[in-house]
Amino acid sequence: MKTINCKGTRIELSSPKVMGIINITPDSFFDGGTNTTKRAVLLKAEKMLTEGATFLDVGGYSSRPGAVHIPETEELNRVIPTIEAIVQAFPEAYISIDTFRSKVAKAAVESGAAIVNDISAGKLDINMISTVAKLKVPYIMMHMKGTPQTMSQQTDYQNITKEVLFYFSERIAEARKAGINDIIADPGFGFAKTRQQSFTVLKQLELFKALDVPILAGLSRKSMIYKTLKTEAEYALNGTTALNSIALLKGANILRVHDVKEAVECVKLHQEFINLS
């Protein structure tokens, strides 16, 4: 049974959970610029929690391909007031901080965040893994090569799934050695991967069970969906639900999404389906 400890509560993940995305950025690929006021953020948080989100993932640094690099102080100014506001309004909410910077992670957890979600698995900040270990919170580590600014040029693999699994085996071992107990692996769909490579990882997602950690699938409205459908992210909700269904069948434990209601429905139908077998 896969569980993680958030604020002293064991959250069981063999029944998949949904993580709602709250981007405090002007340039995120789908919802950039929509959460510019405290009121807008709290309304979004309330909606996601009401619809069934277990986690809220707050990010202040856009990691879309080619995103503009921002200083640490700007990221802190975006996320810390947001986390504090959500914690004050919804003290029972489990907040994840989406950052690759250890100082931001530390400040966020001290402000009420319960999980650290790092797109670089500690590779962009040498202090991240030791910081998370000291904070004693769950750690989501994602596969990526390079940075958001360079990852689109780093898509050369001999065997994409094998290389991503090897990456995680190394990163998980380092995190365990540092004393991190609760680790979640995110294959990083669209990060340093072509559209076809992302589909290959999804097709072989059940192989990630060998890592013996919960798996997070972040497919929501990504280019692997809307480019395949020859549309835009705005019209990629139906495609997102289709791929989330596949991810659940392949063993995903957490769906990270922009649209909570549809993802929760997807989980409920998946649970009904597998409970019959």
N, C-alpha and C positions, 0 to 999 in steps of 0.2 A: 504493500500500500504506500503510495507516494503522498507525503504531507510536507508542509512548510510551516514554520513557526513565525507568526506575525503578531507582534505586541503581546506575546505570551499565549496566543491562541493557535492551536494546531488546525490548519486548514487542509482538508483532505482533497486531493487532486485526482483520485481515480475517477471521480465524477467531475468532468471538465468544468472549468470556470471561465468567466469572461472578464477581460481587462479593457476598460474604456480609455480611449486616448484623449488627453486634454493638452493640446499644444499651445504654449504661450509664445508664439512666434509669428512674425509677419509674413514668413515665406515658406511654411511647410506646404508640401505638394497638394494637399487636399483642403485642410481647414486653416491654413495660414491667415492670420489677421482677423479671425472671428472671435477670439477670446481676449479682447482688448480692455475689458473693464472687469472689476470685481463682481458686479452683478451678472455679467454674461458668463463668467466662470462658474459662479455658484448655481446659476440656472442649469448649466450644462451638467455639473456634478450631480445635482438633484435629479435631473432627468435620467442620467445613466444609472444611478443607484436605485431609483424607483423601477427602472426597467430590468434590473437584476444583475448589474455589474458587481463582481466581488472586489475588484481592484480598480483604482483610477491611476493612470500613468501620466504624470505631469512632466512635460519637457519644455525647455527654454532654448534649445539649440537645434535648429533644423538640420537633420541628417540626410535630407534628400540629395541625390547626386548633384554635385556642383554647388551645394549650399554655401552661402557666405559664412566665413569664419568670424565668430564674435568673441570678444574678450570675456574672461571669466566673470568679471564684475557685472557685465551686462546680463549674463546668464543667471547669476545670483539675484540680480534685481528683478528679473522676470519670475523666477520660480519660487523664491522664498515667501514673498507676500501671498502668492497664490496658495501654496501649501498651508500657510498659517490660516488663511481665510477658510479653506475647505475643512481643516481640522476643527476650527471654531464652530462652523455651521453643522458639520457632520462628524462628530468625534469618534464614531464607530467605523468610519471609512478606512480602508486599507489603501494607503497612497504609495505609489511607486515613483521614484525620481529617475527620470530618463536622462542620464548624463554619463560622460566618460571621464569627468574630472573629479578627483577625490575630494577636493575642498568643497565642491558643490554637493557631492553626496553626503559629506559629513554635516554640512549646514542644513541640508534638507531633512536628514534623519533627526537632527536636533530640533527641527521645527515641526516634526510630527510624521514624516514619511516612514514607512515600514519596510520598504524594499528598495534595493538599488538595481536599476536596469541599465547595463553598460553595453553599448553597441560594439565596443572594442575588446571586451573580455579582459580588461586590464592592460592592453597593449599600448594605449595612447597616454597612460599615466601610470608610471611605475609604482606609485603609492596607492593605487586604487585597491588592490587585493588586500593589502595589509590594513587599509582603512576600513574596508567592509568587515574584515575579520574582527577588528576592534569594536565596530558598531553592533556586531552580532545580529545582523539582519539577513534575510534571504538575498541571494545575488543572482540576477539574470545575466548570463553572459551570451553574447551573440557572436556569430561568425562574420568576420569582415576582413578584407585585406585593404591596407592603405588607410585613407581618411575619406570622409564624405566628398572632399574636393578631388580625390585621385582614384577612388575605388572603381569608377567606370572603365578605367584603363587597365585594371588588374583582374582580368577574367580568364587567365590561362590556367587550365587544369588538365592533368592526364586522366584523372577519375574524380569528378567533383564530389561525389558522396563520400568516397574513401578519404579524400583529403580533408573534408570538413569534419568527419568523424575523428581523424587523427588529431586535428587542431583541438577539438574538444577534449580528447583524452589527455592532452598535455595541459590545457588550461584548467580542467577540473582537478587534475593531480596537483597543480600549483596552488589552487584555491583550497583544496583539502589540507595540504601541507601547512598553509597559513592559518588554518583553523576555521574556515567557513563551512558550516554544517549544511545549510540549505542552498542548493545550487539548482538553477533552472537553465536549460540550454535552448537557445533560439537560433535556428539554422540560418537566419538572416536572408530571407527571400528578397532578391533584388539588390543586395549589398555585395559588390564585387562579383556579381553573377549576371550572365545574360538571361534573357527570358527563357530560353531553352534549358539552361542550367538550373534555374529556379524550379522549373517543372520537373526536372530530373530528381532534384532533392525532394520535392513533394511526393513524387511517385515512390521514392525509396525511404520515406520518412519512418516507416516501421523499423528500419535498421537502427535508428537512433535510440530505440529502447535498450540497446546493448550498453549505453552509457549509464544506465540505472539512475537517471535523474529525470524529473518532469520535463516535458517538452512544451515550449511556447511556439505557437504559429502566428506570425505577423504577416498576414496576406492582404489585409484590408485595403481595398481600392488601389492596389499597386499596379505598376505598369505591366507586369506579367499578365494582368487581367485585362486592362483597358486597351493595351496595344494588340493583344490577341483578338479582342472584340472590335478593334478599330473604332474606338470611342475615346472618351475622356474619363478621368477619375470621378467626375461628378455623376457619371452614369454607370459606375462599376459596382453598385451594391448587389445586384443579382449575381454577378460573377463572383463577388466576394463570398456570398452565401454558398455558392456551388463549391468553391475551393475549400471553404471552411468545413463543409461536410466531408470532403475527401480527407482533409487533415485529421478530423476527429476519427474517421474510420482507420486511419493509419497510426493513431495513438497519441495525438496531441492532447495535452492536459489543460492548456490555457489558450484561448483565442484572444489576441490583442486587436481591437477593432475600433473604428470610428462610430459604428452603428450597433449599439448594445442590444436593442430589442430583437433585431433580426438574428444576431448571434446567439442570444439566449434561447430563442425558438429553435435554432439549429441544434443546440445542445440538447434541448428537451426531446426533440424528435430522434436524435441519435441515441439517447439513453433508452427511449422506448423501443427502438429497433434492436439494440444489442441485448436488452434484457429479455427478449423473446428467445434468444438463441441458447 
